[in-house]
Amino acid sequence: MSGPFIDTIAGLEAVIGQTPPQMFLKDIDHLDAGALRWIGQSPLMFATFAEMGAETGAEMGEDAACVRVTLAGGSAGFAAGEGKALRVPLDLLDDPELPRPGQSFGSLFLLPGIGETLRVNGRVRAVADGVLHVAVEECYGHCAKALIRSRLWSAEPVTAADEAAGFVAESRFLALATVSREGRADLSPKGDPAGSLARLDAGDREDLLWFADRPGNRRVDSFRNIVQQPALAMALLVPGSTRVAMVQGRAALSTDEAERARFAVQGKVPALAVRVEVEEIVLRTSAALERAGLWPLGTSSDIDPARLFVDHIKLNRTKGLAAKLARASLSVPGASEMVKKGLAQDYKDNLY
């Protein structure tokens, strides 16, 4: 750790702790029936495309990263797939020019009325005949804390601020795109009440955007990526609006007490604040959000996220006694209800 900024994985773990091994037991390497049903009901996807050593209009070193984020959306089931394949029509992406074969891919699928999200990661296999083809490498469910904190599904149609600082201050949800040194993309959801999610500080030489760490799935892949290389992209939303703020920048993790205190909620100060040196921020209307028609919420999905979590743990191929015991414990009748109650208690006790 260097001053208030964290520059090593050891320094990060000293602040937030190590990721418990059981957090990886819900990962599978394909789209199972539950994931396909989820995708089949989803009207909105956030997607990131990333690569290392890429050029973005200027010469970059071999360790430089190009990270981009976009939205895709339409009627439920606009995306499809099977096994190790995911397909998305290019014309349903806000930025159809982004994907190229070989890029690392990360995505986040939302379900109407459901707090949990589905994450699907892999590689762009092809871009052909108007379709994005992704080779799936990882699939897992993500907890509902970000969407609960953002109150995403309780929003009504609203007109958001038309200038950057005001829009950022009103935002309650963001999709954070990062990439590891090895070139693995990650797309993580963040959510908070307006005024507590993110803040844009204008400066003479550069603008700084800050946001806070909150309790989540405890994998903190995005923060590990930022320690390794700082390039990131973000999409910020004001629930109820079809406008988005698209941000490109370089990030650092800070333990500065004053910066963290700005994001205190319910008397709880976050362990970390993330500083983003903004290279570009663009406000625009998202055609994907317009097509998805998320607000006001109509009928909620009937999918049970706890069931998906249980099924994925059973399908996980991790070896060892701990993994075997975890799978065995979820093979008993009522396992999904047990997981559902555990999630509900965690959401009640550990939002902040």
Contacts in CASP RR format, 6 or more apart in sequence:
PFRMAT RR
TARGET T0000
AUTHOR 0000-0000-0000
METHOD contacts of the structure
MODEL  1
MSGPFIDTIAGLEAVIGQTPPQMFLKDIDHLDAGALRWIGQSPLMFATFA
EMGAETGAEMGEDAACVRVTLAGGSAGFAAGEGKALRVPLDLLDDPELPR
PGQSFGSLFLLPGIGETLRVNGRVRAVADGVLHVAVEECYGHCAKALIRS
RLWSAEPVTAADEAAGFVAESRFLALATVSREGRADLSPKGDPAGSLARL
DAGDREDLLWFADRPGNRRVDSFRNIVQQPALAMALLVPGSTRVAMVQGR
AALSTDEAERARFAVQGKVPALAVRVEVEEIVLRTSAALERAGLWPLGTS
SDIDPARLFVDHIKLNRTKGLAAKLARASLSVPGASEMVKKGLAQDYKDN
LY
1 7 0 8 1.000
1 8 0 8 1.000
1 11 0 8 1.000
1 14 0 8 1.000
1 255 0 8 1.000
3 255 0 8 1.000
4 254 0 8 1.000
4 255 0 8 1.000
4 256 0 8 1.000
4 259 0 8 1.000
5 252 0 8 1.000
5 253 0 8 1.000
5 254 0 8 1.000
5 255 0 8 1.000
6 12 0 8 1.000
6 15 0 8 1.000
6 227 0 8 1.000
6 252 0 8 1.000
6 253 0 8 1.000
6 254 0 8 1.000
6 255 0 8 1.000
6 272 0 8 1.000
7 227 0 8 1.000
8 227 0 8 1.000
9 224 0 8 1.000
9 227 0 8 1.000
12 220 0 8 1.000
12 223 0 8 1.000
12 224 0 8 1.000
12 227 0 8 1.000
12 253 0 8 1.000
15 255 0 8 1.000
15 271 0 8 1.000
15 272 0 8 1.000
16 213 0 8 1.000
16 220 0 8 1.000
16 223 0 8 1.000
16 271 0 8 1.000
16 272 0 8 1.000
19 218 0 8 1.000
19 219 0 8 1.000
19 220 0 8 1.000
20 218 0 8 1.000
21 322 0 8 1.000
22 322 0 8 1.000
22 326 0 8 1.000
23 217 0 8 1.000
23 218 0 8 1.000
23 219 0 8 1.000
24 219 0 8 1.000
24 316 0 8 1.000
24 318 0 8 1.000
25 313 0 8 1.000
25 316 0 8 1.000
25 318 0 8 1.000
25 323 0 8 1.000
25 326 0 8 1.000
25 327 0 8 1.000
26 140 0 8 1.000
26 141 0 8 1.000
26 309 0 8 1.000
26 312 0 8 1.000
26 313 0 8 1.000
26 316 0 8 1.000
27 138 0 8 1.000
27 139 0 8 1.000
27 140 0 8 1.000
27 312 0 8 1.000
27 316 0 8 1.000
28 35 0 8 1.000
28 138 0 8 1.000
28 139 0 8 1.000
28 140 0 8 1.000
28 312 0 8 1.000
28 315 0 8 1.000
28 316 0 8 1.000
28 317 0 8 1.000
29 84 0 8 1.000
29 136 0 8 1.000
29 137 0 8 1.000
29 138 0 8 1.000
29 139 0 8 1.000
29 317 0 8 1.000
30 83 0 8 1.000
30 84 0 8 1.000
30 136 0 8 1.000
30 139 0 8 1.000
31 39 0 8 1.000
31 81 0 8 1.000
31 82 0 8 1.000
31 83 0 8 1.000
31 84 0 8 1.000
31 85 0 8 1.000
31 86 0 8 1.000
31 120 0 8 1.000
31 136 0 8 1.000
31 139 0 8 1.000
32 83 0 8 1.000
32 139 0 8 1.000
32 311 0 8 1.000
32 312 0 8 1.000
32 315 0 8 1.000
34 303 0 8 1.000
34 307 0 8 1.000
34 308 0 8 1.000
34 311 0 8 1.000
35 118 0 8 1.000
35 120 0 8 1.000
35 139 0 8 1.000
35 308 0 8 1.000
36 80 0 8 1.000
36 81 0 8 1.000
36 82 0 8 1.000
37 303 0 8 1.000
38 109 0 8 1.000
38 111 0 8 1.000
38 118 0 8 1.000
38 303 0 8 1.000
38 308 0 8 1.000
39 77 0 8 1.000
39 79 0 8 1.000
39 80 0 8 1.000
39 81 0 8 1.000
39 86 0 8 1.000
39 109 0 8 1.000
39 118 0 8 1.000
39 120 0 8 1.000
40 76 0 8 1.000
40 77 0 8 1.000
40 79 0 8 1.000
40 80 0 8 1.000
41 76 0 8 1.000
41 77 0 8 1.000
41 111 0 8 1.000
41 112 0 8 1.000
41 301 0 8 1.000
41 303 0 8 1.000
42 76 0 8 1.000
42 77 0 8 1.000
42 78 0 8 1.000
42 79 0 8 1.000
42 109 0 8 1.000
42 110 0 8 1.000
42 111 0 8 1.000
42 118 0 8 1.000
43 73 0 8 1.000
43 74 0 8 1.000
43 75 0 8 1.000
43 76 0 8 1.000
43 77 0 8 1.000
43 78 0 8 1.000
43 110 0 8 1.000
43 112 0 8 1.000
43 291 0 8 1.000
43 292 0 8 1.000
43 293 0 8 1.000
43 294 0 8 1.000
44 71 0 8 1.000
44 72 0 8 1.000
44 73 0 8 1.000
44 74 0 8 1.000
44 109 0 8 1.000
44 110 0 8 1.000
44 288 0 8 1.000
44 289 0 8 1.000
44 292 0 8 1.000
44 294 0 8 1.000
45 71 0 8 1.000
45 72 0 8 1.000
45 73 0 8 1.000
45 79 0 8 1.000
45 88 0 8 1.000
45 107 0 8 1.000
45 108 0 8 1.000
45 109 0 8 1.000
45 110 0 8 1.000
45 288 0 8 1.000
46 69 0 8 1.000
46 70 0 8 1.000
46 71 0 8 1.000
46 72 0 8 1.000
46 107 0 8 1.000
46 108 0 8 1.000
46 175 0 8 1.000
46 187 0 8 1.000
46 189 0 8 1.000
46 235 0 8 1.000
47 69 0 8 1.000
47 70 0 8 1.000
47 71 0 8 1.000
47 72 0 8 1.000
47 88 0 8 1.000
47 93 0 8 1.000
47 105 0 8 1.000
47 106 0 8 1.000
47 107 0 8 1.000
47 108 0 8 1.000
47 187 0 8 1.000
48 67 0 8 1.000
48 68 0 8 1.000
48 69 0 8 1.000
48 70 0 8 1.000
48 105 0 8 1.000
48 106 0 8 1.000
48 107 0 8 1.000
48 175 0 8 1.000
48 177 0 8 1.000
48 179 0 8 1.000
48 185 0 8 1.000
48 186 0 8 1.000
48 187 0 8 1.000
48 233 0 8 1.000
49 67 0 8 1.000
49 68 0 8 1.000
49 70 0 8 1.000
49 98 0 8 1.000
49 99 0 8 1.000
49 100 0 8 1.000
49 103 0 8 1.000
49 104 0 8 1.000
49 105 0 8 1.000
49 106 0 8 1.000
49 124 0 8 1.000
49 185 0 8 1.000
50 65 0 8 1.000
50 66 0 8 1.000
50 67 0 8 1.000
50 68 0 8 1.000
50 103 0 8 1.000
50 104 0 8 1.000
50 105 0 8 1.000
50 106 0 8 1.000
50 177 0 8 1.000
50 178 0 8 1.000
50 179 0 8 1.000
50 183 0 8 1.000
50 185 0 8 1.000
51 65 0 8 1.000
51 66 0 8 1.000
51 102 0 8 1.000
51 103 0 8 1.000
51 104 0 8 1.000
51 179 0 8 1.000
51 183 0 8 1.000
52 62 0 8 1.000
52 63 0 8 1.000
52 64 0 8 1.000
52 65 0 8 1.000
52 66 0 8 1.000
52 179 0 8 1.000
52 181 0 8 1.000
52 182 0 8 1.000
52 183 0 8 1.000
52 229 0 8 1.000
53 60 0 8 1.000
53 61 0 8 1.000
53 62 0 8 1.000
53 63 0 8 1.000
53 64 0 8 1.000
53 65 0 8 1.000
53 66 0 8 1.000
54 60 0 8 1.000
54 64 0 8 1.000
54 65 0 8 1.000
54 66 0 8 1.000
55 66 0 8 1.000
56 66 0 8 1.000
60 66 0 8 1.000
63 181 0 8 1.000
63 229 0 8 1.000
64 229 0 8 1.000
64 231 0 8 1.000
65 179 0 8 1.000
65 183 0 8 1.000
65 229 0 8 1.000
65 231 0 8 1.000
66 231 0 8 1.000
67 177 0 8 1.000
67 178 0 8 1.000
67 179 0 8 1.000
67 185 0 8 1.000
67 231 0 8 1.000
67 232 0 8 1.000
67 233 0 8 1.000
67 248 0 8 1.000
68 95 0 8 1.000
68 98 0 8 1.000
68 177 0 8 1.000
68 233 0 8 1.000
68 248 0 8 1.000
69 175 0 8 1.000
69 177 0 8 1.000
69 187 0 8 1.000
69 233 0 8 1.000
69 234 0 8 1.000
69 235 0 8 1.000
69 246 0 8 1.000
70 93 0 8 1.000
70 94 0 8 1.000
70 95 0 8 1.000
70 98 0 8 1.000
70 235 0 8 1.000
70 288 0 8 1.000
71 93 0 8 1.000
71 94 0 8 1.000
71 235 0 8 1.000
71 244 0 8 1.000
71 286 0 8 1.000
71 288 0 8 1.000
71 289 0 8 1.000
72 78 0 8 1.000
72 79 0 8 1.000
72 88 0 8 1.000
72 92 0 8 1.000
72 93 0 8 1.000
72 94 0 8 1.000
72 288 0 8 1.000
73 92 0 8 1.000
73 288 0 8 1.000
73 289 0 8 1.000
73 291 0 8 1.000
73 292 0 8 1.000
74 92 0 8 1.000
74 288 0 8 1.000
74 291 0 8 1.000
74 292 0 8 1.000
75 291 0 8 1.000
78 88 0 8 1.000
78 89 0 8 1.000
78 92 0 8 1.000
78 291 0 8 1.000
79 86 0 8 1.000
79 87 0 8 1.000
79 88 0 8 1.000
79 89 0 8 1.000
79 92 0 8 1.000
79 109 0 8 1.000
80 86 0 8 1.000
80 87 0 8 1.000
81 87 0 8 1.000
83 136 0 8 1.000
84 135 0 8 1.000
84 136 0 8 1.000
84 137 0 8 1.000
85 125 0 8 1.000
85 133 0 8 1.000
85 134 0 8 1.000
85 135 0 8 1.000
85 136 0 8 1.000
86 107 0 8 1.000
86 120 0 8 1.000
86 133 0 8 1.000
86 134 0 8 1.000
86 136 0 8 1.000
87 131 0 8 1.000
87 132 0 8 1.000
87 133 0 8 1.000
87 134 0 8 1.000
88 131 0 8 1.000
88 132 0 8 1.000
88 134 0 8 1.000
89 130 0 8 1.000
89 131 0 8 1.000
89 132 0 8 1.000
90 96 0 8 1.000
90 99 0 8 1.000
90 127 0 8 1.000
90 130 0 8 1.000
90 131 0 8 1.000
90 132 0 8 1.000
91 130 0 8 1.000
92 288 0 8 1.000
92 291 0 8 1.000
93 99 0 8 1.000
93 132 0 8 1.000
93 288 0 8 1.000
94 286 0 8 1.000
94 287 0 8 1.000
94 288 0 8 1.000
99 105 0 8 1.000
99 124 0 8 1.000
99 127 0 8 1.000
99 132 0 8 1.000
100 124 0 8 1.000
100 127 0 8 1.000
101 124 0 8 1.000
101 125 0 8 1.000
101 126 0 8 1.000
101 127 0 8 1.000
102 123 0 8 1.000
102 124 0 8 1.000
102 125 0 8 1.000
103 123 0 8 1.000
103 124 0 8 1.000
103 185 0 8 1.000
104 121 0 8 1.000
104 122 0 8 1.000
104 123 0 8 1.000
104 124 0 8 1.000
104 179 0 8 1.000
104 183 0 8 1.000
104 184 0 8 1.000
104 185 0 8 1.000
105 121 0 8 1.000
105 122 0 8 1.000
105 123 0 8 1.000
105 124 0 8 1.000
105 134 0 8 1.000
105 185 0 8 1.000
106 119 0 8 1.000
106 120 0 8 1.000
106 121 0 8 1.000
106 122 0 8 1.000
106 177 0 8 1.000
106 185 0 8 1.000
106 186 0 8 1.000
106 187 0 8 1.000
107 119 0 8 1.000
107 120 0 8 1.000
107 121 0 8 1.000
107 134 0 8 1.000
107 187 0 8 1.000
108 117 0 8 1.000
108 118 0 8 1.000
108 119 0 8 1.000
108 142 0 8 1.000
108 175 0 8 1.000
108 187 0 8 1.000
108 188 0 8 1.000
108 189 0 8 1.000
109 117 0 8 1.000
109 118 0 8 1.000
109 119 0 8 1.000
109 120 0 8 1.000
110 117 0 8 1.000
110 147 0 8 1.000
110 294 0 8 1.000
111 117 0 8 1.000
111 118 0 8 1.000
111 301 0 8 1.000
111 303 0 8 1.000
112 153 0 8 1.000
112 294 0 8 1.000
112 297 0 8 1.000
112 298 0 8 1.000
112 299 0 8 1.000
112 300 0 8 1.000
112 301 0 8 1.000
113 153 0 8 1.000
113 297 0 8 1.000
113 300 0 8 1.000
113 301 0 8 1.000
114 144 0 8 1.000
114 147 0 8 1.000
114 153 0 8 1.000
114 300 0 8 1.000
114 301 0 8 1.000
114 303 0 8 1.000
114 305 0 8 1.000
115 144 0 8 1.000
115 147 0 8 1.000
115 148 0 8 1.000
115 152 0 8 1.000
115 153 0 8 1.000
115 305 0 8 1.000
116 141 0 8 1.000
116 142 0 8 1.000
116 143 0 8 1.000
116 144 0 8 1.000
116 147 0 8 1.000
116 305 0 8 1.000
116 308 0 8 1.000
117 141 0 8 1.000
117 142 0 8 1.000
117 144 0 8 1.000
117 146 0 8 1.000
117 147 0 8 1.000
117 189 0 8 1.000
118 139 0 8 1.000
118 140 0 8 1.000
118 141 0 8 1.000
118 142 0 8 1.000
118 308 0 8 1.000
119 138 0 8 1.000
119 139 0 8 1.000
119 140 0 8 1.000
119 141 0 8 1.000
119 142 0 8 1.000
119 187 0 8 1.000
120 134 0 8 1.000
120 136 0 8 1.000
120 138 0 8 1.000
120 139 0 8 1.000
121 136 0 8 1.000
121 137 0 8 1.000
121 138 0 8 1.000
121 139 0 8 1.000
121 184 0 8 1.000
121 185 0 8 1.000
121 186 0 8 1.000
121 187 0 8 1.000
122 134 0 8 1.000
122 135 0 8 1.000
122 136 0 8 1.000
122 137 0 8 1.000
122 138 0 8 1.000
122 185 0 8 1.000
123 134 0 8 1.000
123 135 0 8 1.000
123 137 0 8 1.000
124 132 0 8 1.000
124 133 0 8 1.000
124 134 0 8 1.000
124 135 0 8 1.000
125 133 0 8 1.000
125 134 0 8 1.000
125 135 0 8 1.000
126 133 0 8 1.000
127 133 0 8 1.000
139 312 0 8 1.000
140 312 0 8 1.000
141 305 0 8 1.000
141 308 0 8 1.000
141 309 0 8 1.000
141 312 0 8 1.000
142 189 0 8 1.000
142 217 0 8 1.000
143 216 0 8 1.000
143 217 0 8 1.000
143 343 0 8 1.000
143 346 0 8 1.000
143 347 0 8 1.000
144 305 0 8 1.000
144 343 0 8 1.000
144 347 0 8 1.000
145 191 0 8 1.000
145 214 0 8 1.000
145 215 0 8 1.000
145 216 0 8 1.000
145 347 0 8 1.000
145 350 0 8 1.000
145 351 0 8 1.000
146 173 0 8 1.000
146 189 0 8 1.000
146 190 0 8 1.000
146 191 0 8 1.000
146 214 0 8 1.000
146 216 0 8 1.000
147 153 0 8 1.000
147 173 0 8 1.000
147 189 0 8 1.000
147 191 0 8 1.000
148 347 0 8 1.000
148 351 0 8 1.000
149 172 0 8 1.000
149 191 0 8 1.000
149 192 0 8 1.000
149 193 0 8 1.000
149 214 0 8 1.000
149 351 0 8 1.000
149 352 0 8 1.000
150 172 0 8 1.000
150 173 0 8 1.000
150 191 0 8 1.000
150 192 0 8 1.000
150 193 0 8 1.000
150 197 0 8 1.000
150 239 0 8 1.000
151 172 0 8 1.000
151 193 0 8 1.000
151 239 0 8 1.000
152 172 0 8 1.000
152 173 0 8 1.000
152 191 0 8 1.000
152 237 0 8 1.000
152 239 0 8 1.000
153 239 0 8 1.000
153 294 0 8 1.000
153 297 0 8 1.000
153 300 0 8 1.000
154 239 0 8 1.000
154 297 0 8 1.000
155 239 0 8 1.000
155 240 0 8 1.000
155 294 0 8 1.000
155 295 0 8 1.000
155 296 0 8 1.000
155 297 0 8 1.000
156 240 0 8 1.000
156 295 0 8 1.000
156 296 0 8 1.000
157 240 0 8 1.000
157 241 0 8 1.000
157 295 0 8 1.000
157 296 0 8 1.000
158 238 0 8 1.000
158 239 0 8 1.000
158 240 0 8 1.000
158 241 0 8 1.000
159 241 0 8 1.000
160 167 0 8 1.000
160 170 0 8 1.000
160 238 0 8 1.000
160 240 0 8 1.000
160 241 0 8 1.000
160 243 0 8 1.000
161 167 0 8 1.000
161 169 0 8 1.000
161 170 0 8 1.000
161 238 0 8 1.000
162 283 0 8 1.000
163 283 0 8 1.000
164 200 0 8 1.000
164 207 0 8 1.000
164 245 0 8 1.000
164 281 0 8 1.000
164 283 0 8 1.000
165 200 0 8 1.000
165 202 0 8 1.000
166 200 0 8 1.000
167 236 0 8 1.000
167 238 0 8 1.000
167 243 0 8 1.000
167 245 0 8 1.000
167 283 0 8 1.000
168 198 0 8 1.000
168 199 0 8 1.000
168 200 0 8 1.000
168 209 0 8 1.000
168 236 0 8 1.000
168 245 0 8 1.000
169 194 0 8 1.000
169 195 0 8 1.000
169 198 0 8 1.000
169 199 0 8 1.000
169 200 0 8 1.000
170 194 0 8 1.000
170 195 0 8 1.000
170 238 0 8 1.000
171 194 0 8 1.000
171 197 0 8 1.000
171 198 0 8 1.000
171 236 0 8 1.000
171 237 0 8 1.000
171 238 0 8 1.000
171 245 0 8 1.000
172 191 0 8 1.000
172 192 0 8 1.000
172 193 0 8 1.000
172 194 0 8 1.000
172 197 0 8 1.000
172 237 0 8 1.000
172 238 0 8 1.000
172 239 0 8 1.000
173 189 0 8 1.000
173 190 0 8 1.000
173 191 0 8 1.000
173 197 0 8 1.000
173 236 0 8 1.000
173 237 0 8 1.000
173 239 0 8 1.000
174 189 0 8 1.000
174 190 0 8 1.000
174 191 0 8 1.000
174 197 0 8 1.000
174 198 0 8 1.000
174 211 0 8 1.000
174 234 0 8 1.000
174 235 0 8 1.000
174 236 0 8 1.000
174 237 0 8 1.000
175 187 0 8 1.000
175 188 0 8 1.000
175 189 0 8 1.000
175 190 0 8 1.000
175 234 0 8 1.000
175 235 0 8 1.000
176 187 0 8 1.000
176 188 0 8 1.000
176 189 0 8 1.000
176 190 0 8 1.000
176 222 0 8 1.000
176 232 0 8 1.000
176 234 0 8 1.000
177 185 0 8 1.000
177 186 0 8 1.000
177 187 0 8 1.000
177 232 0 8 1.000
177 233 0 8 1.000
177 234 0 8 1.000
177 235 0 8 1.000
178 185 0 8 1.000
178 186 0 8 1.000
178 188 0 8 1.000
178 221 0 8 1.000
178 222 0 8 1.000
178 225 0 8 1.000
178 226 0 8 1.000
178 231 0 8 1.000
178 232 0 8 1.000
178 251 0 8 1.000
179 185 0 8 1.000
179 186 0 8 1.000
179 225 0 8 1.000
179 229 0 8 1.000
179 231 0 8 1.000
180 186 0 8 1.000
180 221 0 8 1.000
180 224 0 8 1.000
180 225 0 8 1.000
180 228 0 8 1.000
180 229 0 8 1.000
181 225 0 8 1.000
181 228 0 8 1.000
181 229 0 8 1.000
186 221 0 8 1.000
186 222 0 8 1.000
186 225 0 8 1.000
188 221 0 8 1.000
188 222 0 8 1.000
190 197 0 8 1.000
190 211 0 8 1.000
190 214 0 8 1.000
191 197 0 8 1.000
191 214 0 8 1.000
192 212 0 8 1.000
192 214 0 8 1.000
192 263 0 8 1.000
192 265 0 8 1.000
193 265 0 8 1.000
194 238 0 8 1.000
196 212 0 8 1.000
196 263 0 8 1.000
196 265 0 8 1.000
197 211 0 8 1.000
197 212 0 8 1.000
197 236 0 8 1.000
198 209 0 8 1.000
198 210 0 8 1.000
198 211 0 8 1.000
198 236 0 8 1.000
199 209 0 8 1.000
199 210 0 8 1.000
199 211 0 8 1.000
199 262 0 8 1.000
200 207 0 8 1.000
200 208 0 8 1.000
200 209 0 8 1.000
200 278 0 8 1.000
200 281 0 8 1.000
201 207 0 8 1.000
201 208 0 8 1.000
201 209 0 8 1.000
201 210 0 8 1.000
206 277 0 8 1.000
206 278 0 8 1.000
207 278 0 8 1.000
207 281 0 8 1.000
208 275 0 8 1.000
208 276 0 8 1.000
208 277 0 8 1.000
208 278 0 8 1.000
209 234 0 8 1.000
209 247 0 8 1.000
209 275 0 8 1.000
209 276 0 8 1.000
209 278 0 8 1.000
209 281 0 8 1.000
210 259 0 8 1.000
210 262 0 8 1.000
210 263 0 8 1.000
210 273 0 8 1.000
210 274 0 8 1.000
210 275 0 8 1.000
210 276 0 8 1.000
211 263 0 8 1.000
211 273 0 8 1.000
211 274 0 8 1.000
211 276 0 8 1.000
212 260 0 8 1.000
212 263 0 8 1.000
212 270 0 8 1.000
212 272 0 8 1.000
212 273 0 8 1.000
212 274 0 8 1.000
213 220 0 8 1.000
213 223 0 8 1.000
213 270 0 8 1.000
213 271 0 8 1.000
213 272 0 8 1.000
213 273 0 8 1.000
213 274 0 8 1.000
214 270 0 8 1.000
214 351 0 8 1.000
214 352 0 8 1.000
215 350 0 8 1.000
215 351 0 8 1.000
215 352 0 8 1.000
216 350 0 8 1.000
222 232 0 8 1.000
223 253 0 8 1.000
223 272 0 8 1.000
223 274 0 8 1.000
226 232 0 8 1.000
226 251 0 8 1.000
226 252 0 8 1.000
226 253 0 8 1.000
226 274 0 8 1.000
227 253 0 8 1.000
230 249 0 8 1.000
230 250 0 8 1.000
230 251 0 8 1.000
230 252 0 8 1.000
231 249 0 8 1.000
231 250 0 8 1.000
232 248 0 8 1.000
232 249 0 8 1.000
232 250 0 8 1.000
232 251 0 8 1.000
232 276 0 8 1.000
233 246 0 8 1.000
233 247 0 8 1.000
233 248 0 8 1.000
233 249 0 8 1.000
234 245 0 8 1.000
234 246 0 8 1.000
234 247 0 8 1.000
234 276 0 8 1.000
235 244 0 8 1.000
235 245 0 8 1.000
235 246 0 8 1.000
235 247 0 8 1.000
236 244 0 8 1.000
236 245 0 8 1.000
236 247 0 8 1.000
237 244 0 8 1.000
237 289 0 8 1.000
239 294 0 8 1.000
239 295 0 8 1.000
240 294 0 8 1.000
240 295 0 8 1.000
242 285 0 8 1.000
242 286 0 8 1.000
242 289 0 8 1.000
242 290 0 8 1.000
243 283 0 8 1.000
243 284 0 8 1.000
243 285 0 8 1.000
243 286 0 8 1.000
244 283 0 8 1.000
244 284 0 8 1.000
244 285 0 8 1.000
244 286 0 8 1.000
244 289 0 8 1.000
245 281 0 8 1.000
245 282 0 8 1.000
245 283 0 8 1.000
246 280 0 8 1.000
246 281 0 8 1.000
246 282 0 8 1.000
246 283 0 8 1.000
246 284 0 8 1.000
247 276 0 8 1.000
247 278 0 8 1.000
247 280 0 8 1.000
247 281 0 8 1.000
248 278 0 8 1.000
248 279 0 8 1.000
248 280 0 8 1.000
248 281 0 8 1.000
249 276 0 8 1.000
249 277 0 8 1.000
249 278 0 8 1.000
249 279 0 8 1.000
249 280 0 8 1.000
250 276 0 8 1.000
250 277 0 8 1.000
250 279 0 8 1.000
251 274 0 8 1.000
251 275 0 8 1.000
251 276 0 8 1.000
251 277 0 8 1.000
252 274 0 8 1.000
252 275 0 8 1.000
252 277 0 8 1.000
253 272 0 8 1.000
253 273 0 8 1.000
253 274 0 8 1.000
253 275 0 8 1.000
254 260 0 8 1.000
254 272 0 8 1.000
254 273 0 8 1.000
254 274 0 8 1.000
254 275 0 8 1.000
255 271 0 8 1.000
255 272 0 8 1.000
255 273 0 8 1.000
256 273 0 8 1.000
259 273 0 8 1.000
259 275 0 8 1.000
260 269 0 8 1.000
260 270 0 8 1.000
260 271 0 8 1.000
260 272 0 8 1.000
260 273 0 8 1.000
261 269 0 8 1.000
262 273 0 8 1.000
263 269 0 8 1.000
263 270 0 8 1.000
263 273 0 8 1.000
264 270 0 8 1.000
265 352 0 8 1.000
266 351 0 8 1.000
266 352 0 8 1.000
267 352 0 8 1.000
268 352 0 8 1.000
270 352 0 8 1.000
304 336 0 8 1.000
304 340 0 8 1.000
305 343 0 8 1.000
306 336 0 8 1.000
306 337 0 8 1.000
306 339 0 8 1.000
306 340 0 8 1.000
306 343 0 8 1.000
307 336 0 8 1.000
309 339 0 8 1.000
309 343 0 8 1.000
310 330 0 8 1.000
310 335 0 8 1.000
310 336 0 8 1.000
310 339 0 8 1.000
313 326 0 8 1.000
313 327 0 8 1.000
313 330 0 8 1.000
314 327 0 8 1.000
314 330 0 8 1.000
314 331 0 8 1.000
316 323 0 8 1.000
316 327 0 8 1.000
329 335 0 8 1.000
330 339 0 8 1.000
END
